[in-house]
Amino acid sequence: MHVEFRRWRWKRWLALASAALGVYLVVGIVLAGRGTIPTPPANVPLRFHGGAVRGNRITTKSWSFDYTRAQLSPDGTRGSVEGVRDGLVFRNGKPYLKISAQKVTLNLQSLDFTAIGRVHVEYVHDKQKRSFDTDLVIWTNDAKLMRMPHPAYIHSGTQTLRVDGISLDFDANTFHIGKLSGGVDIRK
Protein backbone atom coordinates (compact mmCIF):
# COMPACT_ATOMS: atom_id res chain seq x y z
CA MET A 1 0.00 0.00 0.00
CA HIS A 2 2.85 2.35 0.68
CA VAL A 3 4.33 1.85 -2.90
CA GLU A 4 0.91 2.32 -4.43
CA PHE A 5 0.49 5.65 -2.55
CA ARG A 6 3.87 6.91 -3.89
CA ARG A 7 2.92 6.08 -7.49
CA TRP A 8 -0.35 7.86 -7.10
CA ARG A 9 1.37 10.99 -5.70
CA TRP A 10 3.90 10.97 -8.57
CA LYS A 11 1.07 10.72 -11.15
CA ARG A 12 -0.83 13.46 -9.37
CA TRP A 13 2.20 15.80 -9.50
CA LEU A 14 2.72 15.01 -13.15
CA ALA A 15 -0.95 15.74 -13.91
CA LEU A 16 -0.87 19.00 -11.93
CA ALA A 17 2.36 20.11 -13.66
CA SER A 18 0.85 19.30 -17.09
CA ALA A 19 -2.32 21.21 -16.25
CA ALA A 20 -0.32 24.20 -14.98
CA LEU A 21 1.79 24.21 -18.14
CA GLY A 22 -1.36 24.05 -20.28
CA VAL A 23 -2.96 26.96 -18.39
CA TYR A 24 0.28 28.96 -18.70
CA LEU A 25 0.39 28.41 -22.49
CA VAL A 26 -3.30 29.27 -23.01
CA VAL A 27 -3.08 32.43 -20.87
CA GLY A 28 0.17 33.44 -22.64
CA ILE A 29 -1.39 33.05 -26.07
CA VAL A 30 -4.52 34.99 -25.06
CA LEU A 31 -2.52 37.83 -23.50
CA ALA A 32 0.11 37.97 -26.29
CA GLY A 33 -1.97 40.27 -28.53
CA ARG A 34 -2.51 42.91 -25.86
CA GLY A 35 -0.31 45.92 -25.23
CA THR A 36 1.33 48.46 -27.50
CA ILE A 37 2.53 47.38 -30.90
CA PRO A 38 6.24 48.05 -31.32
CA THR A 39 7.19 50.55 -34.02
CA PRO A 40 8.80 49.03 -37.08
CA PRO A 41 12.50 49.66 -37.55
CA ALA A 42 13.43 52.64 -39.72
CA ASN A 43 15.17 50.53 -42.36
CA VAL A 44 12.04 48.65 -43.45
CA PRO A 45 11.43 48.99 -47.23
CA LEU A 46 8.96 51.84 -47.85
CA ARG A 47 5.92 51.50 -50.08
CA PHE A 48 3.61 54.30 -51.21
CA HIS A 49 0.54 54.47 -53.40
CA GLY A 50 0.78 55.84 -56.90
CA GLY A 51 4.49 55.20 -57.33
CA ALA A 52 7.43 52.85 -57.04
CA VAL A 53 11.17 52.97 -56.56
CA ARG A 54 13.07 50.57 -58.82
CA GLY A 55 16.79 50.74 -59.37
CA ASN A 56 17.56 54.41 -59.72
CA ARG A 57 14.11 55.62 -60.81
CA ILE A 58 11.23 56.94 -58.75
CA THR A 59 7.91 57.07 -60.61
CA THR A 60 4.41 58.36 -59.90
CA LYS A 61 1.41 59.11 -62.09
CA SER A 62 2.53 62.77 -62.38
CA TRP A 63 6.31 62.59 -62.72
CA SER A 64 9.29 60.27 -62.92
CA PHE A 65 12.96 60.84 -62.02
CA ASP A 66 16.20 59.01 -62.66
CA TYR A 67 18.66 59.84 -59.89
CA THR A 68 22.08 59.00 -58.49
CA ARG A 69 21.15 59.06 -54.79
CA ALA A 70 17.85 59.08 -52.87
CA GLN A 71 16.70 59.34 -49.27
CA LEU A 72 13.15 58.82 -47.98
CA SER A 73 11.76 59.74 -44.58
CA PRO A 74 11.00 56.78 -42.26
CA ASP A 75 7.25 57.23 -42.78
CA GLY A 76 7.68 57.39 -46.58
CA THR A 77 5.87 60.70 -47.05
CA ARG A 78 8.85 62.89 -47.93
CA GLY A 79 12.11 62.36 -49.69
CA SER A 80 14.91 63.87 -51.68
CA VAL A 81 16.74 62.68 -54.75
CA GLU A 82 20.04 64.02 -56.03
CA GLY A 83 21.58 64.00 -59.48
CA VAL A 84 18.25 63.95 -61.30
CA ARG A 85 18.60 63.25 -65.00
CA ASP A 86 16.02 62.23 -67.56
CA GLY A 87 13.16 63.28 -65.31
CA LEU A 88 9.71 63.49 -66.85
CA VAL A 89 6.60 65.47 -65.96
CA PHE A 90 3.44 63.95 -67.43
CA ARG A 91 0.43 65.70 -68.93
CA ASN A 92 -2.65 63.55 -69.53
CA GLY A 93 -0.54 60.45 -68.86
CA LYS A 94 2.04 61.28 -71.56
CA PRO A 95 5.55 62.74 -71.16
CA TYR A 96 5.29 66.52 -71.52
CA LEU A 97 8.47 67.99 -70.01
CA LYS A 98 11.97 66.61 -69.42
CA ILE A 99 13.74 67.84 -66.32
CA SER A 100 17.23 67.56 -64.86
CA ALA A 101 18.33 69.06 -61.53
CA GLN A 102 20.99 68.81 -58.87
CA LYS A 103 18.44 68.01 -56.13
CA VAL A 104 14.70 67.45 -55.94
CA THR A 105 12.71 67.35 -52.70
CA LEU A 106 9.53 65.29 -52.89
CA ASN A 107 6.20 65.18 -51.10
CA LEU A 108 4.98 61.67 -51.87
CA GLN A 109 1.47 62.28 -50.50
CA SER A 110 0.58 65.34 -52.58
CA LEU A 111 3.07 64.46 -55.40
CA ASP A 112 4.49 68.00 -55.27
CA PHE A 113 8.21 68.56 -55.78
CA THR A 114 10.80 71.32 -55.67
CA ALA A 115 13.88 71.18 -57.89
CA ILE A 116 16.91 73.25 -56.86
CA GLY A 117 20.43 73.85 -58.08
CA ARG A 118 21.08 73.89 -61.79
CA VAL A 119 17.67 73.01 -63.28
CA HIS A 120 17.00 72.39 -66.98
CA VAL A 121 13.45 71.90 -68.29
CA GLU A 122 12.58 71.19 -71.92
CA TYR A 123 9.49 70.24 -73.86
CA VAL A 124 9.35 66.64 -75.08
CA HIS A 125 9.03 66.19 -78.87
CA ASP A 126 9.08 69.94 -79.50
CA LYS A 127 9.94 71.03 -83.05
CA GLN A 128 11.05 74.46 -81.80
CA LYS A 129 13.40 72.89 -79.20
CA ARG A 130 12.13 75.16 -76.42
CA SER A 131 13.76 74.82 -72.98
CA PHE A 132 14.18 76.67 -69.69
CA ASP A 133 17.19 77.05 -67.38
CA THR A 134 16.84 78.28 -63.79
CA ASP A 135 17.84 77.43 -60.22
CA LEU A 136 14.38 76.77 -58.69
CA VAL A 137 11.32 74.92 -60.01
CA ILE A 138 8.20 74.33 -57.90
CA TRP A 139 5.63 71.76 -59.08
CA THR A 140 2.15 71.84 -57.49
CA ASN A 141 0.42 68.65 -58.53
CA ASP A 142 -3.20 69.51 -57.58
CA ALA A 143 -3.11 72.73 -59.61
CA LYS A 144 -0.95 71.17 -62.38
CA LEU A 145 1.21 74.27 -62.11
CA MET A 146 4.98 74.57 -62.55
CA ARG A 147 6.53 77.79 -61.28
CA MET A 148 10.04 79.13 -61.81
CA PRO A 149 10.03 82.16 -59.48
CA HIS A 150 13.73 83.00 -59.90
CA PRO A 151 15.30 84.44 -63.05
CA ALA A 152 15.15 81.94 -65.89
CA TYR A 153 16.41 81.64 -69.43
CA ILE A 154 14.09 80.58 -72.24
CA HIS A 155 15.85 78.92 -75.15
CA SER A 156 14.20 78.45 -78.55
CA GLY A 157 16.51 77.19 -81.23
CA THR A 158 19.51 79.54 -81.18
CA GLN A 159 17.70 82.37 -79.34
CA THR A 160 17.81 83.04 -75.59
CA LEU A 161 15.53 85.26 -73.54
CA ARG A 162 16.05 86.11 -69.86
CA VAL A 163 12.88 86.51 -67.75
CA ASP A 164 12.26 87.21 -64.09
CA GLY A 165 9.97 84.21 -63.67
CA ILE A 166 7.79 81.70 -65.49
CA SER A 167 4.56 79.87 -64.61
CA LEU A 168 3.37 76.91 -66.69
CA ASP A 169 -0.31 76.00 -66.27
CA PHE A 170 -0.80 72.46 -67.59
CA ASP A 171 -4.62 72.52 -67.35
CA ALA A 172 -5.04 75.78 -69.29
CA ASN A 173 -2.06 74.96 -71.55
CA THR A 174 -0.63 78.44 -71.00
CA PHE A 175 2.50 79.97 -69.57
CA HIS A 176 3.07 83.36 -67.99
CA ILE A 177 6.46 85.03 -68.16
CA GLY A 178 7.75 87.85 -65.96
CA LYS A 179 9.83 90.87 -66.89
CA LEU A 180 11.86 90.33 -70.10
CA SER A 181 15.51 91.00 -70.94
CA GLY A 182 17.01 90.26 -74.35
CA GLY A 183 15.68 90.01 -77.85
CA VAL A 184 13.75 87.35 -79.73
CA ASP A 185 12.82 86.99 -83.38
CA ILE A 186 9.19 85.99 -83.81
CA ARG A 187 8.29 84.24 -87.05
CA LYS A 188 4.80 83.94 -88.41
C-alpha positions in Angstrom: 0.0 0.0 0.0 2.9 2.3 0.7 4.3 1.9 -2.9 0.9 2.3 -4.4 0.5 5.6 -2.6 3.9 6.9 -3.9 2.9 6.1 -7.5 -0.4 7.9 -7.1 1.4 11.0 -5.7 3.9 11.0 -8.6 1.1 10.7 -11.1 -0.8 13.5 -9.4 2.2 15.8 -9.5 2.7 15.0 -13.2 -0.9 15.7 -13.9 -0.9 19.0 -11.9 2.4 20.1 -13.7 0.9 19.3 -17.1 -2.3 21.2 -16.2 -0.3 24.2 -15.0 1.8 24.2 -18.1 -1.4 24.0 -20.3 -3.0 27.0 -18.4 0.3 29.0 -18.7 0.4 28.4 -22.5 -3.3 29.3 -23.0 -3.1 32.4 -20.9 0.2 33.4 -22.6 -1.4 33.1 -26.1 -4.5 35.0 -25.1 -2.5 37.8 -23.5 0.1 38.0 -26.3 -2.0 40.3 -28.5 -2.5 42.9 -25.9 -0.3 45.9 -25.2 1.3 48.5 -27.5 2.5 47.4 -30.9 6.2 48.0 -31.3 7.2 50.5 -34.0 8.8 49.0 -37.1 12.5 49.7 -37.6 13.4 52.6 -39.7 15.2 50.5 -42.4 12.0 48.6 -43.5 11.4 49.0 -47.2 9.0 51.8 -47.8 5.9 51.5 -50.1 3.6 54.3 -51.2 0.5 54.5 -53.4 0.8 55.8 -56.9 4.5 55.2 -57.3 7.4 52.8 -57.0 11.2 53.0 -56.6 13.1 50.6 -58.8 16.8 50.7 -59.4 17.6 54.4 -59.7 14.1 55.6 -60.8 11.2 56.9 -58.8 7.9 57.1 -60.6 4.4 58.4 -59.9 1.4 59.1 -62.1 2.5 62.8 -62.4 6.3 62.6 -62.7 9.3 60.3 -62.9 13.0 60.8 -62.0 16.2 59.0 -62.7 18.7 59.8 -59.9 22.1 59.0 -58.5 21.1 59.1 -54.8 17.8 59.1 -52.9 16.7 59.3 -49.3 13.1 58.8 -48.0 11.8 59.7 -44.6 11.0 56.8 -42.3 7.3 57.2 -42.8 7.7 57.4 -46.6 5.9 60.7 -47.0 8.9 62.9 -47.9 12.1 62.4 -49.7 14.9 63.9 -51.7 16.7 62.7 -54.8 20.0 64.0 -56.0 21.6 64.0 -59.5 18.2 63.9 -61.3 18.6 63.2 -65.0 16.0 62.2 -67.6 13.2 63.3 -65.3 9.7 63.5 -66.8 6.6 65.5 -66.0 3.4 64.0 -67.4 0.4 65.7 -68.9 -2.7 63.5 -69.5 -0.5 60.5 -68.9 2.0 61.3 -71.6 5.6 62.7 -71.2 5.3 66.5 -71.5 8.5 68.0 -70.0 12.0 66.6 -69.4 13.7 67.8 -66.3 17.2 67.6 -64.9 18.3 69.1 -61.5 21.0 68.8 -58.9 18.4 68.0 -56.1 14.7 67.4 -55.9 12.7 67.3 -52.7 9.5 65.3 -52.9 6.2 65.2 -51.1 5.0 61.7 -51.9 1.5 62.3 -50.5 0.6 65.3 -52.6 3.1 64.5 -55.4 4.5 68.0 -55.3 8.2 68.6 -55.8 10.8 71.3 -55.7 13.9 71.2 -57.9 16.9 73.2 -56.9 20.4 73.8 -58.1 21.1 73.9 -61.8 17.7 73.0 -63.3 17.0 72.4 -67.0 13.4 71.9 -68.3 12.6 71.2 -71.9 9.5 70.2 -73.9 9.4 66.6 -75.1 9.0 66.2 -78.9 9.1 69.9 -79.5 9.9 71.0 -83.1 11.1 74.5 -81.8 13.4 72.9 -79.2 12.1 75.2 -76.4 13.8 74.8 -73.0 14.2 76.7 -69.7 17.2 77.0 -67.4 16.8 78.3 -63.8 17.8 77.4 -60.2 14.4 76.8 -58.7 11.3 74.9 -60.0 8.2 74.3 -57.9 5.6 71.8 -59.1 2.2 71.8 -57.5 0.4 68.6 -58.5 -3.2 69.5 -57.6 -3.1 72.7 -59.6 -1.0 71.2 -62.4 1.2 74.3 -62.1 5.0 74.6 -62.6 6.5 77.8 -61.3 10.0 79.1 -61.8 10.0 82.2 -59.5 13.7 83.0 -59.9 15.3 84.4 -63.0 15.1 81.9 -65.9 16.4 81.6 -69.4 14.1 80.6 -72.2 15.8 78.9 -75.2 14.2 78.5 -78.5 16.5 77.2 -81.2 19.5 79.5 -81.2 17.7 82.4 -79.3 17.8 83.0 -75.6 15.5 85.3 -73.5 16.1 86.1 -69.9 12.9 86.5 -67.8 12.3 87.2 -64.1 10.0 84.2 -63.7 7.8 81.7 -65.5 4.6 79.9 -64.6 3.4 76.9 -66.7 -0.3 76.0 -66.3 -0.8 72.5 -67.6 -4.6 72.5 -67.4 -5.0 75.8 -69.3 -2.1 75.0 -71.6 -0.6 78.4 -71.0 2.5 80.0 -69.6 3.1 83.4 -68.0 6.5 85.0 -68.2 7.8 87.9 -66.0 9.8 90.9 -66.9 11.9 90.3 -70.1 15.5 91.0 -70.9 17.0 90.3 -74.3 15.7 90.0 -77.9 13.7 87.3 -79.7 12.8 87.0 -83.4 9.2 86.0 -83.8 8.3 84.2 -87.0 4.8 83.9 -88.4 
